[in-house]
């Protein structure tokens, strides 16, 4: 069972376990249910503690969204909240491991209980070990990649789409994939498979959900300069995209005209970080 820890600075920190759905009915003071219908648009961002997720959360906040930011590390999420500039009543922190079986239900439940609406979901959380040959991968590593990179976004999309389809304005769901899904590099076989699956899922789910006024998009970024990419003398980090570049693209998707849907967006650095000499050519 998943355990969700919620932090709104105006309240005592609460731990909801063994599952948020059960605990909400048993202990109603352990979470915030102060807005039957929140006046601001609301976004859930997973993996919001650093890197691309943090940049997305900050961009959404600056565009007027209230946030439910989810990750496993409290200090990182509190820094994201600080950078967002949002007051506590508009920024819900959820400490959660999305690989847990009930995590998606718990996260969507507490976000909806708090704000009464969900307008945007960004499935950003993901994980991979350093490049490892398939035969040397541990089963726990394989299971974690599948659970976090594919199962969790599917589960969250299913649950959030149900909320969005019942709302007059519908909503937007953005999944973050990876160029590894197209390049298929050695040492990333399982990671590439999960991200390729996420791309396929987005396209199929878009076809299914578009009549319900739910837009789905998947972003397929190349190299982004985040702490997840180790230093490598063969890569020019200055040529990589910044996390803020991905956030800008996501905001363009969210704020795009209502009759349009950018189902798949491929983003690559203008110059090739892996072949820096070519930039002078």
Phi and psi in degrees as GROMACS dihedral restraints (atoms count N, CA, C in turn):
[ dihedral_restraints ]
;  ai    aj    ak    al  type     phi  dphi    fc
    3     4     5     6     1   -86.0    20    10
    4     5     6     7     1   152.2    20    10
    6     7     8     9     1  -122.3    20    10
    7     8     9    10     1   127.6    20    10
    9    10    11    12     1  -112.6    20    10
   10    11    12    13     1   126.8    20    10
   12    13    14    15     1  -107.6    20    10
   13    14    15    16     1   124.3    20    10
   15    16    17    18     1  -106.9    20    10
   16    17    18    19     1   139.5    20    10
   18    19    20    21     1  -131.9    20    10
   19    20    21    22     1   113.1    20    10
   21    22    23    24     1  -123.9    20    10
   22    23    24    25     1   123.9    20    10
   24    25    26    27     1   -62.0    20    10
   25    26    27    28     1   -15.8    20    10
   27    28    29    30     1   -83.5    20    10
   28    29    30    31     1    -3.0    20    10
   30    31    32    33     1  -128.9    20    10
   31    32    33    34     1   163.1    20    10
   33    34    35    36     1   -68.7    20    10
   34    35    36    37     1   140.8    20    10
   36    37    38    39     1   -58.3    20    10
   37    38    39    40     1   141.5    20    10
   39    40    41    42     1  -128.5    20    10
   40    41    42    43     1   141.2    20    10
   42    43    44    45     1  -109.8    20    10
   43    44    45    46     1   125.5    20    10
   45    46    47    48     1  -107.7    20    10
   46    47    48    49     1   115.1    20    10
   48    49    50    51     1  -156.6    20    10
   49    50    51    52     1   157.2    20    10
   51    52    53    54     1   -74.1    20    10
   52    53    54    55     1   -22.4    20    10
   54    55    56    57     1  -139.8    20    10
   55    56    57    58     1   146.3    20    10
   57    58    59    60     1   -64.3    20    10
   58    59    60    61     1   -37.4    20    10
   60    61    62    63     1   -61.9    20    10
   61    62    63    64     1   -41.0    20    10
   63    64    65    66     1   -70.9    20    10
   64    65    66    67     1   -43.6    20    10
   66    67    68    69     1   -68.5    20    10
   67    68    69    70     1   -32.2    20    10
   69    70    71    72     1   -61.7    20    10
   70    71    72    73     1   -36.6    20    10
   72    73    74    75     1   -77.5    20    10
   73    74    75    76     1   -25.7    20    10
   75    76    77    78     1   -88.8    20    10
   76    77    78    79     1   -33.1    20    10
   78    79    80    81     1  -136.8    20    10
   79    80    81    82     1    76.9    20    10
   81    82    83    84     1   -64.9    20    10
   82    83    84    85     1   -16.5    20    10
   84    85    86    87     1   -81.7    20    10
   85    86    87    88     1    -7.9    20    10
   87    88    89    90     1   -78.3    20    10
   88    89    90    91     1    -2.9    20    10
   90    91    92    93     1  -144.5    20    10
   91    92    93    94     1   171.3    20    10
   93    94    95    96     1  -100.7    20    10
   94    95    96    97     1   124.8    20    10
   96    97    98    99     1  -130.5    20    10
   97    98    99   100     1    60.2    20    10
   99   100   101   102     1  -101.2    20    10
  100   101   102   103     1    -1.4    20    10
  102   103   104   105     1  -134.6    20    10
  103   104   105   106     1    97.2    20    10
  105   106   107   108     1   -55.6    20    10
  106   107   108   109     1   -36.6    20    10
  108   109   110   111     1  -147.1    20    10
  109   110   111   112     1   102.5    20    10
  111   112   113   114     1   -65.0    20    10
  112   113   114   115     1   140.4    20    10
  114   115   116   117     1   -76.7    20    10
  115   116   117   118     1   -24.2    20    10
  117   118   119   120     1   -96.1    20    10
  118   119   120   121     1   153.8    20    10
  120   121   122   123     1   -62.3    20    10
  121   122   123   124     1   148.4    20    10
  123   124   125   126     1  -124.2    20    10
  124   125   126   127     1   135.5    20    10
  126   127   128   129     1  -126.8    20    10
  127   128   129   130     1   138.8    20    10
  129   130   131   132     1  -100.2    20    10
  130   131   132   133     1   129.9    20    10
  132   133   134   135     1  -126.2    20    10
  133   134   135   136     1   120.6    20    10
  135   136   137   138     1   -93.1    20    10
  136   137   138   139     1   155.3    20    10
  138   139   140   141     1    61.8    20    10
  139   140   141   142     1    39.1    20    10
  141   142   143   144     1   -90.6    20    10
  142   143   144   145     1     6.7    20    10
  144   145   146   147     1   -79.8    20    10
  145   146   147   148     1   -16.2    20    10
  147   148   149   150     1  -166.0    20    10
  148   149   150   151     1   174.8    20    10
  150   151   152   153     1    55.7    20    10
  151   152   153   154     1  -135.1    20    10
  153   154   155   156     1   -61.9    20    10
  154   155   156   157     1   -42.6    20    10
  156   157   158   159     1   -60.5    20    10
  157   158   159   160     1   -42.6    20    10
  159   160   161   162     1   -63.9    20    10
  160   161   162   163     1   -43.8    20    10
  162   163   164   165     1   -62.0    20    10
  163   164   165   166     1   -39.2    20    10
  165   166   167   168     1   -64.2    20    10
  166   167   168   169     1   -46.6    20    10
  168   169   170   171     1   -60.1    20    10
  169   170   171   172     1   -44.6    20    10
  171   172   173   174     1   -64.1    20    10
  172   173   174   175     1   -42.0    20    10
  174   175   176   177     1   -63.3    20    10
  175   176   177   178     1   -41.3    20    10
  177   178   179   180     1   -63.9    20    10
  178   179   180   181     1   -43.9    20    10
  180   181   182   183     1   -60.9    20    10
  181   182   183   184     1   -42.9    20    10
  183   184   185   186     1   -67.3    20    10
  184   185   186   187     1   -20.9    20    10
  186   187   188   189     1   -89.4    20    10
  187   188   189   190     1     3.1    20    10
  189   190   191   192     1   103.0    20    10
  190   191   192   193     1     3.5    20    10
  192   193   194   195     1   -79.3    20    10
  193   194   195   196     1   148.0    20    10
  195   196   197   198     1   -87.4    20    10
  196   197   198   199     1   157.9    20    10
  198   199   200   201     1  -129.3    20    10
  199   200   201   202     1   144.2    20    10
  201   202   203   204     1  -116.0    20    10
  202   203   204   205     1   109.3    20    10
  204   205   206   207     1  -107.2    20    10
  205   206   207   208     1   130.7    20    10
  207   208   209   210     1  -124.8    20    10
  208   209   210   211     1   137.0    20    10
  210   211   212   213     1  -172.8    20    10
  211   212   213   214     1  -169.3    20    10
  213   214   215   216     1  -104.1    20    10
  214   215   216   217     1   -12.3    20    10
  216   217   218   219     1  -114.9    20    10
  217   218   219   220     1   117.9    20    10
  219   220   221   222     1   -62.1    20    10
  220   221   222   223     1   -46.2    20    10
  222   223   224   225     1   -60.8    20    10
  223   224   225   226     1   -40.3    20    10
  225   226   227   228     1   -66.5    20    10
  226   227   228   229     1   -42.1    20    10
  228   229   230   231     1   -68.2    20    10
  229   230   231   232     1   -35.6    20    10
  231   232   233   234     1   -65.1    20    10
  232   233   234   235     1   -34.3    20    10
  234   235   236   237     1   -69.2    20    10
  235   236   237   238     1   -38.9    20    10
  237   238   239   240     1   -60.6    20    10
  238   239   240   241     1   -43.8    20    10
  240   241   242   243     1   -59.4    20    10
  241   242   243   244     1   -43.4    20    10
  243   244   245   246     1   -61.7    20    10
  244   245   246   247     1   -45.4    20    10
  246   247   248   249     1   -66.2    20    10
  247   248   249   250     1   -28.8    20    10
  249   250   251   252     1   -69.2    20    10
  250   251   252   253     1   -26.7    20    10
  252   253   254   255     1    77.0    20    10
  253   254   255   256     1     7.5    20    10
  255   256   257   258     1   -81.7    20    10
  256   257   258   259     1   144.6    20    10
  258   259   260   261     1   -70.9    20    10
  259   260   261   262     1   158.6    20    10
  261   262   263   264     1   -56.2    20    10
  262   263   264   265     1   -36.5    20    10
  264   265   266   267     1   -66.9    20    10
  265   266   267   268     1   -13.4    20    10
  267   268   269   270     1  -113.5    20    10
  268   269   270   271     1    11.8    20    10
  270   271   272   273     1  -141.7    20    10
  271   272   273   274     1   104.7    20    10
  273   274   275   276     1   -96.2    20    10
  274   275   276   277     1   125.4    20    10
  276   277   278   279     1   -99.3    20    10
  277   278   279   280     1   126.9    20    10
  279   280   281   282     1  -119.1    20    10
  280   281   282   283     1   113.8    20    10
  282   283   284   285     1   -88.5    20    10
  283   284   285   286     1   113.1    20    10
  285   286   287   288     1  -154.1    20    10
  286   287   288   289     1   145.4    20    10
  288   289   290   291     1  -100.6    20    10
  289   290   291   292     1   107.9    20    10
  291   292   293   294     1   -71.9    20    10
  292   293   294   295     1    -4.8    20    10
  294   295   296   297     1   -80.6    20    10
  295   296   297   298     1   -12.6    20    10
  297   298   299   300     1   -70.3    20    10
  298   299   300   301     1   150.2    20    10
  300   301   302   303     1   -59.9    20    10
  301   302   303   304     1   -43.1    20    10
  303   304   305   306     1   -96.4    20    10
  304   305   306   307     1     8.9    20    10
  306   307   308   309     1   -61.0    20    10
  307   308   309   310     1   -43.1    20    10
  309   310   311   312     1   -62.8    20    10
  310   311   312   313     1   -46.2    20    10
  312   313   314   315     1   -59.1    20    10
  313   314   315   316     1   -43.2    20    10
  315   316   317   318     1   -65.8    20    10
  316   317   318   319     1   -43.8    20    10
  318   319   320   321     1   -66.0    20    10
  319   320   321   322     1   -47.2    20    10
  321   322   323   324     1   -65.0    20    10
  322   323   324   325     1   -38.8    20    10
  324   325   326   327     1   -61.9    20    10
  325   326   327   328     1   -47.1    20    10
  327   328   329   330     1   -71.5    20    10
  328   329   330   331     1   -34.4    20    10
  330   331   332   333     1   -65.3    20    10
  331   332   333   334     1   -42.6    20    10
  333   334   335   336     1   -71.7    20    10
  334   335   336   337     1   -37.0    20    10
  336   337   338   339     1   -60.7    20    10
  337   338   339   340     1   -38.3    20    10
  339   340   341   342     1   -74.0    20    10
  340   341   342   343     1   -44.9    20    10
  342   343   344   345     1  -109.1    20    10
  343   344   345   346     1   -21.7    20    10
  345   346   347   348     1    77.6    20    10
  346   347   348   349     1     6.6    20    10
  348   349   350   351     1  -163.0    20    10
  349   350   351   352     1   155.5    20    10
  351   352   353   354     1  -139.9    20    10
  352   353   354   355     1   115.7    20    10
  354   355   356   357     1  -101.0    20    10
  355   356   357   358     1   -29.0    20    10
  357   358   359   360     1  -139.8    20    10
  358   359   360   361     1   138.8    20    10
  360   361   362   363     1  -125.3    20    10
  361   362   363   364     1   127.9    20    10
  363   364   365   366     1  -117.1    20    10
  364   365   366   367     1   109.9    20    10
  366   367   368   369     1   -86.1    20    10
  367   368   369   370     1    88.9    20    10
  369   370   371   372     1  -104.1    20    10
  370   371   372   373     1   -27.8    20    10
  372   373   374   375     1   -58.2    20    10
  373   374   375   376     1   136.7    20    10
  375   376   377   378     1  -164.4    20    10
  376   377   378   379     1   165.4    20    10
  378   379   380   381     1  -156.5    20    10
  379   380   381   382     1   147.7    20    10
  381   382   383   384     1  -154.3    20    10
  382   383   384   385     1   145.3    20    10
  384   385   386   387     1   -74.5    20    10
  385   386   387   388     1   169.9    20    10
  387   388   389   390     1   -54.4    20    10
  388   389   390   391     1   155.4    20    10
  390   391   392   393     1   -48.7    20    10
  391   392   393   394     1   123.8    20    10
  393   394   395   396     1  -138.9    20    10
  394   395   396   397     1   131.2    20    10
  396   397   398   399     1   -56.8    20    10
  397   398   399   400     1   145.2    20    10
  399   400   401   402     1   -53.4    20    10
  400   401   402   403     1   -42.8    20    10
  402   403   404   405     1   -70.7    20    10
  403   404   405   406     1   -12.2    20    10
  405   406   407   408     1  -102.8    20    10
  406   407   408   409     1    -3.4    20    10
  408   409   410   411     1   -69.4    20    10
  409   410   411   412     1   139.4    20    10
  411   412   413   414     1   -80.3    20    10
  412   413   414   415     1   149.9    20    10
  414   415   416   417     1   -61.1    20    10
  415   416   417   418     1   -35.4    20    10
  417   418   419   420     1   -63.4    20    10
  418   419   420   421     1   -35.4    20    10
  420   421   422   423     1   -68.1    20    10
  421   422   423   424     1   -41.8    20    10
  423   424   425   426     1   -62.2    20    10
  424   425   426   427     1   -46.2    20    10
  426   427   428   429     1   -62.6    20    10
  427   428   429   430     1   -40.3    20    10
  429   430   431   432     1   -66.7    20    10
  430   431   432   433     1   -41.9    20    10
  432   433   434   435     1   -61.5    20    10
  433   434   435   436     1   -45.2    20    10
  435   436   437   438     1   -64.7    20    10
  436   437   438   439     1   -42.8    20    10
  438   439   440   441     1   -66.8    20    10
  439   440   441   442     1   -44.2    20    10
  441   442   443   444     1   -84.3    20    10
  442   443   444   445     1   -40.0    20    10
  444   445   446   447     1   -83.8    20    10
  445   446   447   448     1   -22.3    20    10
  447   448   449   450     1  -130.1    20    10
  448   449   450   451     1   -52.6    20    10
  450   451   452   453     1   -63.8    20    10
  451   452   453   454     1   -44.6    20    10
  453   454   455   456     1   -63.1    20    10
  454   455   456   457     1   -47.7    20    10
  456   457   458   459     1   -60.6    20    10
  457   458   459   460     1   -36.6    20    10
  459   460   461   462     1   -64.6    20    10
  460   461   462   463     1   -46.0    20    10
  462   463   464   465     1   -63.7    20    10
  463   464   465   466     1   -44.5    20    10
  465   466   467   468     1   -65.2    20    10
  466   467   468   469     1   -40.3    20    10
  468   469   470   471     1   -61.2    20    10
  469   470   471   472     1   -45.1    20    10
  471   472   473   474     1   -59.4    20    10
  472   473   474   475     1   -46.1    20    10
  474   475   476   477     1   -71.6    20    10
  475   476   477   478     1   -43.7    20    10
  477   478   479   480     1   -70.1    20    10
  478   479   480   481     1   -36.9    20    10
  480   481   482   483     1   -60.5    20    10
  481   482   483   484     1   -34.2    20    10
  483   484   485   486     1   -64.1    20    10
  484   485   486   487     1   -39.2    20    10
  486   487   488   489     1   -69.3    20    10
  487   488   489   490     1   -44.5    20    10
  489   490   491   492     1   -64.8    20    10
  490   491   492   493     1   -39.9    20    10
  492   493   494   495     1   -66.7    20    10
  493   494   495   496     1   -22.5    20    10
  495   496   497   498     1   -88.7    20    10
  496   497   498   499     1    -5.6    20    10
  498   499   500   501     1   -96.6    20    10
  499   500   501   502     1   146.0    20    10
  501   502   503   504     1   -57.8    20    10
  502   503   504   505     1   -36.0    20    10
  504   505   506   507     1   -91.8    20    10
  505   506   507   508     1     0.5    20    10
  507   508   509   510     1    66.4    20    10
  508   509   510   511     1  -138.4    20    10
  510   511   512   513     1   175.7    20    10
  511   512   513   514     1   178.5    20    10
  513   514   515   516     1  -130.7    20    10
  514   515   516   517     1   133.7    20    10
  516   517   518   519     1  -121.6    20    10
  517   518   519   520     1   127.1    20    10
  519   520   521   522     1  -121.2    20    10
  520   521   522   523     1   125.0    20    10
  522   523   524   525     1  -104.2    20    10
  523   524   525   526     1   140.4    20    10
  525   526   527   528     1  -104.6    20    10
  526   527   528   529     1   112.5    20    10
  528   529   530   531     1   -99.2    20    10
  529   530   531   532     1  -144.2    20    10
  531   532   533   534     1  -160.7    20    10
  532   533   534   535     1   149.8    20    10
  534   535   536   537     1   -62.5    20    10
  535   536   537   538     1   -19.0    20    10
  537   538   539   540     1   -59.1    20    10
  538   539   540   541     1   -26.7    20    10
  540   541   542   543     1   -65.1    20    10
  541   542   543   544     1   -24.6    20    10
  543   544   545   546     1   -99.6    20    10
  544   545   546   547     1   -38.2    20    10
  546   547   548   549     1   -80.6    20    10
  547   548   549   550     1   -26.5    20    10
  549   550   551   552     1    52.6    20    10
  550   551   552   553     1    56.8    20    10
  552   553   554   555     1   -73.0    20    10
  553   554   555   556     1   148.2    20    10
  555   556   557   558     1   -61.0    20    10
  556   557   558   559     1   143.2    20    10
  558   559   560   561     1    87.2    20    10
  559   560   561   562     1    -2.7    20    10
  561   562   563   564     1  -130.2    20    10
  562   563   564   565     1    32.4    20    10
  564   565   566   567     1   -61.0    20    10
  565   566   567   568     1   -47.0    20    10
  567   568   569   570     1   -73.2    20    10
  568   569   570   571     1   -43.3    20    10
  570   571   572   573     1   -58.9    20    10
  571   572   573   574     1   -45.9    20    10
  573   574   575   576     1   -61.3    20    10
  574   575   576   577     1   -38.6    20    10
  576   577   578   579     1   -64.8    20    10
  577   578   579   580     1   -41.3    20    10
  579   580   581   582     1   -66.3    20    10
  580   581   582   583     1   -39.4    20    10
  582   583   584   585     1   -73.8    20    10
  583   584   585   586     1   -34.8    20    10
  585   586   587   588     1   -64.3    20    10
  586   587   588   589     1   -39.3    20    10
  588   589   590   591     1   -63.2    20    10
  589   590   591   592     1   -36.7    20    10
  591   592   593   594     1   -66.5    20    10
  592   593   594   595     1   -37.6    20    10
  594   595   596   597     1   -64.1    20    10
  595   596   597   598     1   -47.2    20    10
  597   598   599   600     1   -62.2    20    10
  598   599   600   601     1   -42.5    20    10
  600   601   602   603     1   -60.3    20    10
  601   602   603   604     1   -43.4    20    10
  603   604   605   606     1   -59.9    20    10
  604   605   606   607     1   -46.1    20    10
  606   607   608   609     1   -62.8    20    10
  607   608   609   610     1   -45.7    20    10
  609   610   611   612     1   -67.5    20    10
  610   611   612   613     1   -41.0    20    10
  612   613   614   615     1   -68.1    20    10
  613   614   615   616     1   -35.0    20    10
  615   616   617   618     1   -59.3    20    10
  616   617   618   619     1   -45.9    20    10
  618   619   620   621     1   -61.1    20    10
  619   620   621   622     1   -33.8    20    10
  621   622   623   624     1   -79.1    20    10
  622   623   624   625     1   -36.6    20    10
  624   625   626   627     1   -98.0    20    10
  625   626   627   628     1   -10.2    20    10
  627   628   629   630     1   -60.3    20    10
  628   629   630   631     1   -34.1    20    10
  630   631   632   633     1   -65.9    20    10
  631   632   633   634     1   -19.3    20    10
  633   634   635   636     1   -90.7    20    10
  634   635   636   637     1     9.9    20    10
  636   637   638   639     1    66.7    20    10
  637   638   639   640     1    32.4    20    10
  639   640   641   642     1  -114.4    20    10
  640   641   642   643     1   117.0    20    10
  642   643   644   645     1   -92.5    20    10
  643   644   645   646     1   134.8    20    10
  645   646   647   648     1  -119.5    20    10
  646   647   648   649     1   139.2    20    10
  648   649   650   651     1  -137.8    20    10
  649   650   651   652     1   152.8    20    10
  651   652   653   654     1  -129.0    20    10
  652   653   654   655     1   132.2    20    10
  654   655   656   657     1  -102.2    20    10
  655   656   657   658     1   133.4    20    10
  657   658   659   660     1  -117.5    20    10
  658   659   660   661     1    89.2    20    10
  660   661   662   663     1   -88.8    20    10
  661   662   663   664     1   148.0    20    10
  663   664   665   666     1   -81.2    20    10
  664   665   666   667     1  -148.8    20    10
  666   667   668   669     1   -68.3    20    10
  667   668   669   670     1   126.2    20    10
  669   670   671   672     1  -119.4    20    10
  670   671   672   673     1   135.0    20    10
  672   673   674   675     1   -77.9    20    10
  673   674   675   676     1    92.9    20    10
  675   676   677   678     1  -132.2    20    10
  676   677   678   679     1   165.2    20    10
  678   679   680   681     1   -62.3    20    10
  679   680   681   682     1   -15.4    20    10
  681   682   683   684     1   -70.4    20    10
  682   683   684   685     1   -19.1    20    10
  684   685   686   687     1   -98.7    20    10
  685   686   687   688     1   114.8    20    10
  687   688   689   690     1   -68.7    20    10
  688   689   690   691     1   158.2    20    10
  690   691   692   693     1   -63.8    20    10
  691   692   693   694     1   139.7    20    10
  693   694   695   696     1  -149.2    20    10
  694   695   696   697     1   122.5    20    10
  696   697   698   699     1   -63.8    20    10
  697   698   699   700     1   -18.2    20    10
  699   700   701   702     1   -86.4    20    10
  700   701   702   703     1    -3.0    20    10
  702   703   704   705     1  -117.7    20    10
  703   704   705   706     1   131.4    20    10
  705   706   707   708     1   -88.6    20    10
  706   707   708   709     1   100.3    20    10
  708   709   710   711     1   -64.1    20    10
  709   710   711   712     1   -28.1    20    10
  711   712   713   714     1   -66.6    20    10
  712   713   714   715     1   -18.6    20    10
  714   715   716   717     1   -90.3    20    10
  715   716   717   718     1   -10.3    20    10
  717   718   719   720     1   -69.5    20    10
  718   719   720   721     1   159.9    20    10
  720   721   722   723     1   -72.4    20    10
  721   722   723   724     1   156.6    20    10
  723   724   725   726     1   -95.3    20    10
  724   725   726   727     1   156.4    20    10
  726   727   728   729     1   -56.4    20    10
  727   728   729   730     1   -35.2    20    10
  729   730   731   732     1   -64.9    20    10
  730   731   732   733     1   -27.1    20    10
  732   733   734   735     1   -64.6    20    10
  733   734   735   736     1   -40.9    20    10
  735   736   737   738     1   -67.6    20    10
  736   737   738   739     1   -40.7    20    10
  738   739   740   741     1   -61.1    20    10
  739   740   741   742     1   -40.5    20    10
  741   742   743   744     1   -61.8    20    10
  742   743   744   745     1   -42.2    20    10
  744   745   746   747     1   -64.0    20    10
  745   746   747   748     1   -39.0    20    10
  747   748   749   750     1   -66.2    20    10
  748   749   750   751     1   -40.4    20    10
  750   751   752   753     1   -63.6    20    10
  751   752   753   754     1   -35.5    20    10
  753   754   755   756     1   -64.6    20    10
  754   755   756   757     1   -37.6    20    10
  756   757   758   759     1   -65.3    20    10
  757   758   759   760     1   -47.1    20    10
  759   760   761   762     1   -63.9    20    10
  760   761   762   763     1   -38.8    20    10
  762   763   764   765     1   -95.7    20    10
  763   764   765   766     1    12.3    20    10
  765   766   767   768     1   -69.5    20    10
  766   767   768   769     1   159.8    20    10
  768   769   770   771     1   -54.2    20    10
  769   770   771   772     1   142.8    20    10
  771   772   773   774     1   -63.0    20    10
  772   773   774   775     1   -20.9    20    10
  774   775   776   777     1   -87.1    20    10
  775   776   777   778     1     2.8    20    10
  777   778   779   780     1  -116.8    20    10
  778   779   780   781     1   159.8    20    10
  780   781   782   783     1  -149.7    20    10
  781   782   783   784     1   117.3    20    10
  783   784   785   786     1   -87.0    20    10
  784   785   786   787     1    91.3    20    10
  786   787   788   789     1   -68.8    20    10
  787   788   789   790     1   -39.1    20    10
  789   790   791   792     1  -139.6    20    10
  790   791   792   793     1   129.6    20    10
  792   793   794   795     1  -127.4    20    10
  793   794   795   796     1   118.7    20    10
  795   796   797   798     1   -98.2    20    10
  796   797   798   799     1   126.5    20    10
  798   799   800   801     1  -120.1    20    10
  799   800   801   802     1   127.1    20    10
  801   802   803   804     1  -129.9    20    10
  802   803   804   805     1   149.1    20    10
  804   805   806   807     1   -58.8    20    10
  805   806   807   808     1   142.9    20    10
  807   808   809   810     1   -60.9    20    10
  808   809   810   811     1   -39.5    20    10
  810   811   812   813     1  -106.9    20    10
  811   812   813   814     1   151.0    20    10
  813   814   815   816     1   -82.9    20    10
  814   815   816   817     1   111.4    20    10
  816   817   818   819     1   -66.2    20    10
  817   818   819   820     1   -23.6    20    10
  819   820   821   822     1   -87.9    20    10
  820   821   822   823     1   -11.3    20    10
  822   823   824   825     1  -136.1    20    10
  823   824   825   826     1    67.7    20    10
  825   826   827   828     1   -59.7    20    10
  826   827   828   829     1   -28.7    20    10
  828   829   830   831     1   -62.3    20    10
  829   830   831   832     1   -27.4    20    10
  831   832   833   834     1   -69.0    20    10
  832   833   834   835     1   -16.4    20    10
  834   835   836   837     1   -67.1    20    10
  835   836   837   838     1   -22.1    20    10
  837   838   839   840     1   -89.7    20    10
  838   839   840   841     1    -1.4    20    10
